[in-house]
Amino acid sequence: MPMTSTRTRRTIGKLTRSTAILSVLILVAACEGPLDYDMRGQIGAFNTSNAAQNATTGRPDADERGLITYPNYQVAVARRGDTVSDIATRVGLPVDEVARFNGVQPGDKLRPGEVLALPRRAPDQVISNGETNPGSIDIESLAGSAIDGAATTSPNPGSVTTTQLQPAPARIEPPAVQDGPEPVRHKVERGETAYTISRLYQVPVKALVEWNGLGSDFAIREGQYLLIPLKDQSAPAVASPAAVTTVTVPGQGTTTPTPPSSTKPLPQEDVTAIAEAPALPDVEVPQPTRNSQAAMGYPVQGKIIRTYSKGKNDGIDIAAAAGSPVRAARSGTVAAITADSNKVPIIVIRHDDKLLTVYANVDNIAIKKGDKVSRGQTIATLRSGDDAYVHFEVRDGFDSVDPLPYLQ
């Protein structure tokens, strides 16, 4: 079997690196910033809009107090006409505490079905005025008060006097804890929308609205807690077209072509030479100048050996001597440092305007996650060997863009 060519190895390496970079970008975006997470059609043939894959279950029914209880938290579901104060009183928690935890005011009116997250577990005993009794009922104290009252108010010895006792707290059965997986509870950050959150967790926005009782405008607020709908585990798996196999009866189906005759000469064919692959571009990277007006600086000084082609090469490859310094193209914060399946390091830097720059195929990393870096600062060096080049990408969220307009 012929040995794998250098071009094939590089192609495999590019695919592996692209997968690793996309994985890192997903984690960076999910953890550190409100970006547009719609990835449909951006990762090969993977399609997140498939309805069967995104099917979700319905939200569980609330109990008589409007509580839905999970192992690690509780939420309260609003009824028609409820305010934040009404819900807090019904579940037996301080109004200010519930309002502050959800980023609302005690008098704010809620939509029917809207969800409020509880800062802690609701008590199981509630007095009729809404106050809670966290301890047990002191029967001895109540009995003593009744006896003392009878002794001081009885007109005649031996007569019976009725003593008015304080109402005892109503004992409520502990709420039933929901079985199965527990939904993620997402706290809304500034700039996020129902659409970006639904794309982040790959759930339909309609299900997100129904689970949390959002309005027709899908509006959410900073500090609000949202329940992320659970995926329907019983939804049937959808087979890809390539996985469908048609079984035919033996002797039927495609007709077998007639084999060539061994006695007749083969037909004449006009065989033309295959056109040679176009030569790689040989672009010299200009030396940086102090007065450069470019939005970004080149990460290395060398030659561009591979240009940007969306979906094929989501950046540019710049070759230089092994060990050459790799510099930050722009000031920012180191968002991630990882490696692809071949253990080739990848650096991701986040910038103020929500852009990300990616540096792959590097070595001797001189920074760590969370570091602030300035433009032109050395962050790594080029690897040794035949593949001494840096793969450089500019990403606007998940969407790759051509780096050259930023560099020129």
The 8 nearest C-alpha neighbors of each residue, nearest first, counted from 0:
[[1, 2, 3, 4, 7, 5, 8, 6],
 [2, 0, 3, 4, 7, 5, 8, 6],
 [1, 3, 4, 0, 5, 7, 8, 6],
 [4, 2, 7, 1, 5, 8, 6, 0],
 [5, 3, 7, 6, 2, 8, 1, 9],
 [4, 6, 8, 7, 9, 3, 10, 2],
 [7, 5, 9, 4, 8, 10, 3, 11],
 [8, 6, 10, 4, 9, 5, 11, 3],
 [9, 7, 5, 11, 10, 6, 12, 4],
 [8, 10, 12, 6, 7, 11, 13, 5],
 [11, 9, 7, 13, 12, 8, 6, 14],
 [12, 10, 8, 14, 13, 9, 7, 15],
 [11, 13, 9, 15, 10, 14, 16, 8],
 [14, 12, 16, 10, 11, 15, 17, 9],
 [13, 15, 17, 11, 16, 12, 18, 10],
 [16, 14, 12, 18, 13, 17, 11, 19],
 [15, 17, 13, 19, 14, 18, 339, 12],
 [18, 16, 20, 14, 19, 15, 13, 21],
 [17, 19, 21, 15, 16, 20, 22, 14],
 [18, 20, 16, 339, 22, 17, 21, 23],
 [21, 19, 17, 23, 22, 18, 16, 24],
 [22, 20, 24, 18, 23, 19, 17, 25],
 [23, 21, 19, 25, 20, 24, 18, 26],
 [24, 22, 20, 26, 21, 25, 27, 19],
 [23, 25, 27, 21, 26, 22, 28, 20],
 [26, 24, 22, 28, 23, 27, 29, 21],
 [25, 27, 29, 23, 24, 28, 30, 22],
 [28, 26, 24, 30, 25, 29, 31, 23],
 [27, 29, 32, 25, 31, 26, 30, 24],
 [28, 30, 26, 27, 25, 31, 32, 199],
 [31, 29, 27, 28, 26, 32, 25, 33],
 [30, 32, 28, 27, 29, 33, 334, 26],
 [31, 33, 28, 34, 30, 29, 27, 353],
 [32, 34, 191, 190, 35, 28, 31, 188],
 [35, 33, 32, 36, 396, 28, 195, 191],
 [34, 36, 195, 37, 396, 33, 198, 397],
 [35, 37, 198, 199, 195, 34, 38, 397],
 [36, 38, 198, 39, 35, 195, 199, 397],
 [39, 37, 41, 36, 40, 42, 47, 397],
 [40, 38, 46, 47, 41, 37, 48, 45],
 [39, 41, 46, 42, 38, 45, 43, 44],
 [42, 40, 38, 39, 43, 45, 310, 398],
 [43, 41, 45, 40, 44, 38, 39, 46],
 [42, 44, 45, 41, 40, 310, 46, 39],
 [43, 45, 46, 42, 40, 41, 39, 47],
 [44, 46, 43, 42, 40, 47, 39, 41],
 [47, 45, 39, 48, 40, 44, 49, 42],
 [46, 48, 39, 49, 45, 201, 38, 52],
 [49, 47, 46, 50, 39, 53, 52, 201],
 [48, 50, 52, 47, 51, 46, 53, 237],
 [51, 49, 53, 52, 48, 54, 47, 203],
 [52, 50, 54, 53, 49, 234, 237, 235],
 [51, 53, 50, 49, 54, 236, 234, 47],
 [54, 52, 50, 51, 202, 55, 49, 203],
 [55, 53, 51, 231, 52, 230, 50, 234],
 [56, 54, 230, 231, 229, 228, 53, 57],
 [55, 57, 231, 229, 230, 58, 228, 54],
 [58, 56, 59, 55, 210, 228, 206, 229],
 [57, 59, 210, 60, 56, 228, 209, 229],
 [60, 58, 57, 61, 67, 177, 56, 210],
 [61, 59, 58, 62, 67, 65, 66, 57],
 [60, 62, 65, 67, 66, 59, 63, 76],
 [63, 61, 65, 66, 64, 60, 67, 174],
 [62, 64, 65, 61, 66, 174, 60, 89],
 [65, 63, 62, 66, 90, 89, 61, 75],
 [66, 64, 61, 76, 62, 75, 63, 67],
 [67, 65, 75, 61, 62, 64, 74, 68],
 [68, 66, 61, 74, 73, 75, 62, 69],
 [67, 69, 73, 176, 177, 66, 72, 175],
 [68, 70, 176, 177, 72, 71, 73, 181],
 [69, 71, 72, 176, 68, 177, 181, 73],
 [72, 70, 69, 73, 68, 181, 120, 119],
 [73, 71, 69, 70, 68, 120, 74, 119],
 [74, 72, 68, 117, 67, 69, 120, 116],
 [75, 73, 116, 67, 117, 115, 66, 114],
 [74, 76, 66, 115, 65, 114, 67, 116],
 [75, 77, 114, 65, 112, 113, 66, 115],
 [78, 76, 112, 113, 111, 81, 114, 109],
 [77, 79, 111, 81, 80, 112, 76, 110],
 [78, 80, 111, 81, 110, 77, 109, 112],
 [81, 79, 78, 82, 108, 109, 111, 110],
 [82, 80, 78, 79, 85, 109, 77, 108],
 [83, 81, 108, 85, 84, 107, 109, 106],
 [82, 84, 105, 86, 85, 107, 106, 87],
 [83, 85, 105, 87, 82, 94, 86, 88],
 [86, 84, 82, 88, 83, 87, 81, 89],
 [85, 87, 89, 83, 88, 84, 90, 82],
 [86, 88, 94, 84, 92, 90, 89, 85],
 [89, 87, 129, 91, 85, 86, 90, 84],
 [88, 90, 86, 87, 91, 85, 64, 129],
 [89, 91, 87, 88, 121, 92, 64, 86],
 [90, 92, 88, 89, 131, 129, 87, 125],
 [91, 93, 87, 90, 94, 88, 121, 97],
 [94, 92, 96, 95, 87, 97, 91, 88],
 [93, 95, 87, 97, 84, 96, 98, 92],
 [96, 94, 98, 97, 93, 99, 105, 104],
 [95, 97, 99, 93, 94, 98, 100, 118],
 [96, 98, 100, 94, 95, 99, 117, 118],
 [99, 97, 103, 95, 101, 104, 100, 96],
 [98, 100, 102, 96, 101, 97, 95, 103],
 [99, 101, 97, 98, 102, 96, 118, 117],
 [102, 100, 223, 98, 99, 103, 222, 97],
 [101, 103, 99, 222, 100, 98, 223, 104],
 [104, 102, 98, 101, 99, 105, 107, 83],
 [103, 105, 107, 98, 106, 83, 102, 99],
 [106, 104, 83, 84, 98, 107, 94, 95],
 [107, 105, 104, 82, 83, 84, 108, 103],
 [106, 108, 104, 82, 105, 83, 109, 103],
 [109, 107, 82, 81, 106, 83, 80, 110],
 [108, 110, 82, 81, 113, 77, 107, 111],
 [109, 111, 113, 112, 79, 77, 212, 108],
 [112, 110, 79, 78, 77, 113, 109, 212],
 [111, 113, 212, 77, 76, 110, 78, 114],
 [114, 112, 212, 77, 110, 211, 111, 76],
 [115, 113, 76, 211, 75, 112, 77, 74],
 [116, 114, 75, 74, 117, 76, 101, 113],
 [117, 115, 74, 224, 75, 73, 118, 114],
 [116, 118, 119, 74, 73, 97, 115, 120],
 [119, 117, 100, 97, 116, 120, 96, 72],
 [120, 118, 117, 121, 72, 73, 92, 116],
 [119, 121, 73, 122, 72, 117, 118, 92],
 [120, 122, 90, 91, 92, 119, 123, 117],
 [123, 121, 124, 91, 120, 133, 131, 125],
 [122, 124, 171, 173, 170, 172, 121, 125],
 [125, 123, 170, 122, 169, 171, 168, 132],
 [124, 126, 131, 168, 169, 129, 91, 130],
 [127, 125, 168, 129, 130, 128, 169, 131],
 [126, 128, 129, 125, 168, 169, 130, 166],
 [129, 127, 126, 130, 88, 125, 131, 89],
 [128, 130, 88, 126, 127, 91, 125, 89],
 [131, 129, 126, 128, 125, 91, 132, 88],
 [132, 130, 125, 91, 126, 133, 124, 129],
 [131, 133, 134, 124, 125, 130, 168, 126],
 [132, 134, 131, 122, 135, 124, 123, 125],
 [135, 133, 132, 136, 137, 124, 131, 122],
 [134, 136, 137, 133, 132, 138, 124, 168],
 [135, 137, 138, 134, 167, 168, 132, 141],
 [138, 136, 140, 139, 135, 141, 134, 142],
 [139, 137, 141, 140, 136, 142, 143, 135],
 [140, 138, 142, 141, 137, 143, 144, 136],
 [139, 141, 143, 137, 142, 138, 144, 145],
 [140, 142, 138, 144, 143, 139, 145, 137],
 [141, 143, 145, 139, 144, 140, 138, 146],
 [144, 142, 140, 146, 145, 141, 139, 147],
 [143, 145, 141, 147, 142, 146, 148, 140],
 [144, 146, 142, 148, 143, 147, 162, 149],
 [145, 147, 149, 143, 148, 144, 150, 142],
 [148, 146, 150, 144, 149, 145, 143, 151],
 [149, 147, 145, 146, 151, 150, 144, 152],
 [148, 150, 146, 152, 147, 151, 160, 153],
 [151, 149, 147, 148, 152, 153, 146, 160],
 [150, 152, 148, 149, 153, 147, 154, 146],
 [151, 153, 149, 150, 148, 154, 160, 147],
 [152, 154, 155, 149, 150, 151, 160, 158],
 [155, 153, 152, 156, 158, 151, 160, 157],
 [156, 154, 153, 158, 157, 159, 152, 150],
 [157, 155, 158, 153, 154, 150, 159, 149],
 [156, 158, 155, 159, 153, 154, 160, 150],
 [157, 159, 156, 155, 153, 160, 154, 149],
 [158, 160, 157, 161, 153, 149, 156, 155],
 [161, 159, 149, 153, 162, 158, 152, 148],
 [160, 162, 163, 159, 149, 145, 148, 164],
 [163, 161, 145, 164, 160, 148, 149, 146],
 [162, 164, 161, 165, 145, 166, 148, 160],
 [165, 163, 162, 166, 141, 145, 167, 144],
 [164, 166, 167, 163, 141, 168, 162, 126],
 [167, 165, 164, 168, 126, 127, 169, 163],
 [166, 168, 165, 169, 126, 136, 164, 127],
 [169, 167, 126, 125, 124, 170, 166, 132],
 [168, 170, 125, 126, 124, 171, 167, 127],
 [169, 171, 124, 168, 123, 172, 125, 126],
 [172, 170, 123, 124, 173, 169, 125, 174],
 [171, 173, 174, 123, 170, 124, 175, 169],
 [172, 174, 123, 171, 175, 122, 176, 170],
 [175, 173, 172, 176, 68, 62, 66, 67],
 [174, 176, 177, 173, 68, 67, 62, 69],
 [175, 177, 68, 69, 70, 174, 178, 67],
 [178, 176, 69, 68, 175, 179, 70, 67],
 [179, 177, 176, 180, 69, 181, 70, 175],
 [178, 180, 181, 177, 69, 182, 176, 229],
 [181, 179, 182, 178, 229, 177, 69, 183],
 [180, 182, 69, 183, 179, 70, 177, 229],
 [183, 181, 227, 229, 226, 184, 228, 180],
 [182, 184, 227, 226, 185, 181, 228, 225],
 [183, 185, 226, 225, 224, 182, 227, 186],
 [186, 184, 225, 224, 183, 187, 226, 227],
 [187, 185, 224, 223, 222, 225, 188, 184],
 [188, 186, 221, 222, 223, 185, 224, 191],
 [189, 187, 221, 191, 190, 222, 186, 33],
 [188, 190, 221, 191, 187, 33, 220, 222],
 [189, 191, 33, 188, 192, 221, 34, 187],
 [192, 190, 33, 189, 188, 195, 187, 196],
 [193, 191, 194, 195, 196, 190, 219, 218],
 [192, 194, 196, 195, 197, 217, 204, 219],
 [193, 195, 197, 192, 196, 204, 198, 191],
 [196, 194, 198, 192, 35, 197, 193, 36],
 [195, 197, 199, 193, 198, 194, 192, 200],
 [198, 196, 202, 194, 204, 200, 199, 195],
 [197, 199, 201, 195, 36, 196, 200, 37],
 [200, 198, 196, 36, 197, 201, 195, 29],
 [199, 201, 197, 198, 202, 196, 227, 195],
 [202, 200, 198, 199, 197, 203, 53, 47],
 [201, 203, 197, 200, 53, 204, 198, 228],
 [204, 202, 205, 206, 197, 207, 53, 201],
 [203, 205, 207, 197, 206, 194, 208, 202],
 [206, 204, 208, 203, 207, 209, 202, 210],
 [205, 207, 209, 203, 208, 204, 210, 228],
 [208, 206, 204, 210, 205, 209, 228, 211],
 [207, 209, 213, 205, 206, 211, 210, 212],
 [210, 208, 206, 212, 211, 207, 205, 213],
 [209, 211, 207, 58, 208, 212, 206, 228],
 [212, 210, 114, 208, 113, 209, 213, 225],
 [211, 213, 113, 112, 209, 208, 210, 114],
 [214, 212, 208, 211, 217, 113, 218, 215],
 [215, 213, 217, 216, 218, 212, 208, 110],
 [214, 216, 217, 213, 218, 208, 212, 205],
 [215, 217, 218, 214, 213, 219, 193, 208],
 [218, 216, 214, 215, 213, 193, 219, 208],
 [217, 219, 216, 214, 213, 220, 193, 192],
 [218, 220, 217, 192, 193, 221, 223, 213],
 [221, 219, 223, 222, 187, 218, 189, 102],
 [220, 222, 187, 188, 189, 223, 219, 102],
 [221, 223, 187, 102, 186, 101, 220, 188],
 [224, 222, 187, 101, 221, 220, 186, 102],
 [223, 225, 186, 185, 187, 184, 116, 222],
 [226, 224, 185, 184, 211, 227, 186, 223],
 [225, 227, 184, 183, 182, 228, 211, 185],
 [226, 228, 183, 182, 225, 184, 207, 229],
 [229, 227, 207, 226, 55, 182, 206, 230],
 [228, 230, 55, 56, 182, 231, 227, 180],
 [229, 231, 55, 54, 232, 56, 228, 53],
 [230, 232, 55, 56, 233, 54, 234, 229],
 [231, 233, 234, 230, 55, 235, 56, 54],
 [232, 234, 231, 235, 230, 236, 54, 56],
 [235, 233, 232, 231, 51, 236, 54, 52],
 [236, 234, 233, 237, 51, 232, 52, 231],
 [235, 237, 238, 234, 51, 52, 233, 239],
 [238, 236, 235, 239, 51, 52, 49, 234],
 [237, 239, 242, 236, 240, 243, 241, 235],
 [238, 240, 242, 241, 237, 243, 236, 44],
 [241, 239, 242, 243, 238, 244, 237, 245],
 [242, 240, 239, 243, 244, 238, 245, 237],
 [241, 243, 239, 240, 238, 244, 245, 237],
 [244, 242, 240, 241, 245, 239, 238, 246],
 [243, 245, 242, 246, 241, 240, 247, 238],
 [244, 246, 247, 243, 242, 252, 248, 241],
 [247, 245, 244, 248, 249, 252, 243, 251],
 [248, 246, 249, 252, 251, 245, 250, 253],
 [247, 249, 251, 250, 246, 252, 245, 253],
 [250, 248, 251, 247, 252, 246, 253, 254],
 [249, 251, 248, 252, 247, 254, 253, 255],
 [252, 250, 249, 248, 247, 253, 254, 246],
 [251, 253, 247, 254, 250, 248, 249, 255],
 [254, 252, 255, 251, 256, 250, 247, 249],
 [253, 255, 256, 252, 251, 250, 257, 249],
 [254, 256, 253, 257, 258, 252, 250, 251],
 [257, 255, 254, 258, 253, 259, 260, 252],
 [256, 258, 259, 255, 260, 254, 261, 253],
 [259, 257, 256, 260, 255, 261, 265, 263],
 [260, 258, 261, 257, 265, 263, 262, 256],
 [259, 261, 262, 263, 258, 264, 265, 257],
 [260, 262, 263, 259, 264, 265, 258, 257],
 [261, 263, 260, 264, 259, 265, 258, 266],
 [264, 262, 260, 261, 265, 259, 266, 258],
 [265, 263, 266, 262, 261, 260, 267, 259],
 [264, 266, 263, 267, 259, 260, 268, 261],
 [267, 265, 268, 264, 263, 269, 259, 260],
 [266, 268, 265, 269, 264, 270, 263, 271],
 [269, 267, 270, 266, 265, 271, 264, 272],
 [268, 270, 271, 267, 266, 272, 273, 265],
 [271, 269, 268, 272, 273, 267, 266, 274],
 [272, 270, 269, 273, 274, 268, 275, 267],
 [271, 273, 274, 270, 275, 269, 276, 268],
 [274, 272, 275, 271, 276, 270, 277, 269],
 [275, 273, 272, 276, 277, 271, 278, 270],
 [274, 276, 273, 277, 278, 272, 279, 271],
 [275, 277, 278, 274, 279, 273, 6, 280],
 [278, 276, 275, 279, 274, 280, 305, 281],
 [277, 279, 276, 280, 275, 281, 304, 305],
 [278, 280, 304, 281, 277, 305, 306, 276],
 [281, 279, 304, 282, 278, 305, 303, 306],
 [280, 282, 304, 303, 302, 279, 283, 278],
 [283, 281, 303, 302, 280, 284, 304, 301],
 [282, 284, 302, 285, 301, 281, 303, 300],
 [283, 285, 301, 302, 300, 282, 286, 303],
 [286, 284, 283, 287, 300, 301, 297, 288],
 [285, 287, 288, 284, 300, 297, 283, 301],
 [288, 286, 285, 289, 291, 296, 297, 300],
 [289, 287, 291, 290, 286, 285, 292, 296],
 [288, 290, 291, 287, 292, 286, 296, 293],
 [291, 289, 288, 292, 287, 293, 296, 294],
 [290, 292, 288, 293, 289, 287, 296, 294],
 [291, 293, 290, 294, 407, 295, 289, 288],
 [294, 292, 295, 407, 406, 291, 405, 296],
 [293, 295, 405, 406, 292, 296, 329, 407],
 [296, 294, 328, 406, 329, 293, 405, 297],
 [295, 297, 328, 406, 298, 329, 293, 375],
 [298, 296, 299, 328, 406, 295, 300, 284],
 [297, 299, 326, 325, 328, 327, 296, 300],
 [300, 298, 325, 297, 301, 326, 324, 317],
 [299, 301, 284, 319, 286, 297, 298, 302],
 [302, 300, 319, 318, 284, 317, 299, 283],
 [301, 303, 283, 318, 282, 317, 284, 304],
 [302, 304, 317, 282, 316, 305, 281, 318],
 [305, 303, 316, 280, 317, 279, 302, 281],
 [304, 306, 316, 315, 303, 279, 280, 307],
 [307, 305, 315, 308, 316, 304, 314, 303],
 [306, 308, 314, 315, 312, 313, 401, 309],
 [309, 307, 312, 311, 313, 310, 306, 314],
 [310, 308, 313, 311, 312, 307, 399, 400],
 [309, 311, 312, 313, 308, 41, 43, 42],
 [312, 310, 308, 309, 313, 307, 13, 14],
 [311, 313, 308, 314, 307, 309, 310, 315],
 [314, 312, 309, 307, 399, 308, 310, 311],
 [315, 313, 392, 307, 391, 312, 401, 402],
 [314, 316, 306, 307, 391, 305, 390, 317],
 [317, 315, 390, 305, 389, 304, 303, 391],
 [316, 318, 303, 388, 302, 389, 304, 301],
 [319, 317, 388, 302, 301, 387, 303, 304],
 [320, 318, 301, 388, 387, 321, 300, 302],
 [319, 321, 323, 322, 387, 318, 381, 301],
 [322, 320, 383, 387, 381, 323, 382, 319],
 [321, 323, 381, 380, 382, 320, 324, 383],
 [322, 324, 380, 381, 321, 320, 325, 319],
 [323, 325, 380, 377, 379, 326, 322, 381],
 [326, 324, 380, 379, 299, 298, 377, 378],
 [327, 325, 377, 298, 375, 376, 378, 328],
 [328, 326, 375, 374, 329, 376, 298, 378],
 [327, 329, 296, 295, 298, 374, 297, 326],
 [330, 328, 374, 295, 327, 373, 331, 296],
 [329, 331, 373, 374, 372, 350, 327, 328],
 [332, 330, 350, 349, 372, 371, 348, 329],
 [331, 333, 371, 349, 348, 370, 334, 369],
 [332, 334, 348, 368, 369, 370, 335, 347],
 [335, 333, 348, 347, 368, 349, 332, 369],
 [336, 334, 347, 368, 333, 346, 337, 27],
 [335, 337, 346, 345, 368, 347, 367, 344],
 [336, 338, 345, 344, 335, 346, 339, 23],
 [339, 337, 344, 342, 343, 345, 340, 19],
 [338, 340, 19, 342, 341, 343, 16, 15],
 [339, 341, 342, 15, 338, 343, 19, 16],
 [340, 342, 339, 343, 338, 15, 12, 16],
 [343, 341, 338, 339, 340, 344, 337, 345],
 [342, 344, 338, 341, 339, 360, 345, 361],
 [345, 343, 338, 337, 361, 360, 359, 342],
 [344, 346, 359, 338, 337, 358, 336, 360],
 [347, 345, 336, 358, 357, 335, 359, 337],
 [346, 348, 357, 335, 334, 356, 333, 336],
 [349, 347, 333, 334, 356, 332, 355, 331],
 [348, 350, 355, 332, 331, 334, 354, 333],
 [351, 349, 331, 354, 352, 353, 355, 348],
 [350, 352, 353, 331, 349, 354, 330, 332],
 [351, 353, 354, 350, 349, 355, 395, 331],
 [354, 352, 351, 350, 355, 395, 349, 396],
 [355, 353, 395, 350, 352, 394, 349, 396],
 [354, 356, 349, 394, 348, 393, 350, 395],
 [357, 355, 393, 348, 392, 347, 394, 349],
 [356, 358, 347, 392, 391, 346, 393, 359],
 [359, 357, 391, 346, 345, 390, 389, 347],
 [360, 358, 345, 390, 361, 389, 344, 346],
 [359, 361, 389, 343, 344, 390, 345, 382],
 [362, 360, 381, 382, 359, 380, 344, 379],
 [361, 363, 380, 382, 364, 381, 379, 344],
 [364, 362, 379, 380, 365, 361, 381, 382],
 [363, 365, 379, 362, 366, 378, 380, 361],
 [364, 366, 378, 379, 363, 367, 377, 380],
 [367, 365, 364, 378, 370, 368, 379, 333],
 [366, 368, 370, 369, 333, 365, 336, 364],
 [367, 369, 333, 335, 370, 334, 336, 366],
 [368, 370, 333, 332, 334, 367, 371, 335],
 [371, 369, 333, 368, 332, 367, 372, 366],
 [372, 370, 332, 331, 333, 369, 373, 330],
 [373, 371, 330, 331, 332, 370, 376, 374],
 [374, 372, 330, 376, 375, 329, 331, 327],
 [373, 375, 329, 330, 327, 328, 376, 372],
 [374, 376, 326, 327, 328, 373, 377, 296],
 [377, 375, 326, 327, 373, 374, 378, 372],
 [378, 376, 326, 325, 379, 324, 375, 327],
 [377, 379, 365, 326, 366, 364, 325, 376],
 [380, 378, 364, 325, 363, 365, 362, 377],
 [381, 379, 324, 325, 322, 362, 323, 361],
 [382, 380, 322, 361, 321, 323, 387, 362],
 [383, 381, 362, 387, 361, 321, 322, 380],
 [382, 384, 321, 387, 322, 381, 385, 386],
 [385, 383, 386, 387, 382, 321, 320, 381],
 [384, 386, 387, 383, 321, 388, 382, 320],
 [387, 385, 384, 388, 383, 382, 318, 360],
 [388, 386, 321, 382, 381, 385, 383, 318],
 [389, 387, 318, 317, 386, 319, 381, 316],
 [388, 390, 317, 360, 316, 359, 391, 361],
 [389, 391, 316, 359, 358, 315, 360, 388],
 [392, 390, 358, 314, 315, 357, 389, 316],
 [393, 391, 314, 357, 356, 402, 313, 394],
 [392, 394, 356, 402, 355, 400, 399, 357],
 [395, 393, 399, 355, 398, 396, 354, 400],
 [394, 396, 354, 398, 397, 399, 355, 353],
 [395, 397, 398, 394, 34, 354, 35, 353],
 [396, 398, 395, 394, 399, 24, 36, 38],
 [399, 397, 395, 394, 396, 400, 41, 38],
 [398, 400, 394, 313, 393, 395, 397, 401],
 [401, 399, 393, 394, 402, 398, 395, 313],
 [400, 402, 403, 307, 314, 404, 393, 399],
 [401, 403, 405, 393, 404, 400, 392, 406],
 [402, 404, 406, 405, 401, 407, 315, 307],
 [405, 403, 407, 406, 402, 401, 293, 294],
 [404, 406, 294, 403, 295, 402, 407, 293],
 [405, 407, 403, 295, 404, 293, 296, 294],
 [406, 293, 404, 405, 403, 294, 295, 292]]
